[in-house]
Amino acid sequence: EPEVTQTPSHQVTQMGQEVILRCVPISNHLYFYWYRQILGQKVEFLVSFYNNEISEKSEIFDDQFSVERPDGSNFTLKIRSTKLEDSAMYFCASSLDSGQYEQYFGPGTRLTVT
Amino acid sequence: KNQVEQSPQSLIILEGKNCTLQCNYTVSPFSNLRWYKQDTGRGPVSLTIMTFSENTKSNGRYTATLDADTKQSSLHITASQLSDSASYICVVSGGLRSTLTFGKGTMLLVSP
């Protein structure tokens, strides 16, 4: 069964450094998403991406964040200058379409900023 | 502000027993409501998706209900198994941008 994959599974970085989190969505899906979950808190929407551009973003997704689909398979989230409060689990998801279509989540990348 | 509230926060039940988890939401306009299961350290996995017109939907031992008038939903798990131990998250799609609003989840522990 096709699944969303994410790399790395765990990333440790120093405050102020740039990190890139990578995701490979399910191949025939058209919509891609990033979410984050701070330890012990609920999952929060960051951004959705369709047709090579951002379709929606939350207040969390400020100028420090960017997303890109550099080729036909990868979908990346870049954090330019990490802060301690960026430490969280970051989930990528993809769906065939928007609306009531199911979103399939990857296993997540645990980002630790020291 | 769009919000999703879940109760209880946590629940312990014996293997084989049934349980019901609750969800109240204030997301408007409403598009659909989803229940996800999230194992510790893993991504959420979809259990059910219900639109405005659906009152109930089942997926194996999981049965979700939706009352769009009172903005309440429940997830009923029958004949619980040890593998059901996880966080169960109520997620509502809607609002001005049709994005997903997550609840904090109910942590279920099924004990032998």
Boltz contact constraints between the chains, C-beta under 6 A:
constraints:
  - contact:
      token1: [A, 42]
      token2: [B, 102]
      max_distance: 6.0
  - contact:
      token1: [A, 42]
      token2: [B, 104]
      max_distance: 6.0
  - contact:
      token1: [A, 43]
      token2: [B, 102]
      max_distance: 6.0
  - contact:
      token1: [A, 45]
      token2: [B, 99]
      max_distance: 6.0
  - contact:
      token1: [A, 45]
      token2: [B, 100]
      max_distance: 6.0
  - contact:
      token1: [A, 56]
      token2: [B, 97]
      max_distance: 6.0
  - contact:
      token1: [A, 56]
      token2: [B, 99]
      max_distance: 6.0
  - contact:
      token1: [A, 91]
      token2: [B, 43]
      max_distance: 6.0
  - contact:
      token1: [A, 100]
      token2: [B, 32]
      max_distance: 6.0
  - contact:
      token1: [A, 100]
      token2: [B, 49]
      max_distance: 6.0
  - contact:
      token1: [A, 100]
      token2: [B, 51]
      max_distance: 6.0
  - contact:
      token1: [A, 102]
      token2: [B, 46]
      max_distance: 6.0
  - contact:
      token1: [A, 105]
      token2: [B, 43]
      max_distance: 6.0
  - contact:
      token1: [A, 105]
      token2: [B, 44]
      max_distance: 6.0
  - contact:
      token1: [A, 106]
      token2: [B, 43]
      max_distance: 6.0
  - contact:
      token1: [A, 107]
      token2: [B, 42]
      max_distance: 6.0
  - contact:
      token1: [A, 107]
      token2: [B, 43]
      max_distance: 6.0
  - contact:
      token1: [A, 108]
      token2: [B, 43]
      max_distance: 6.0
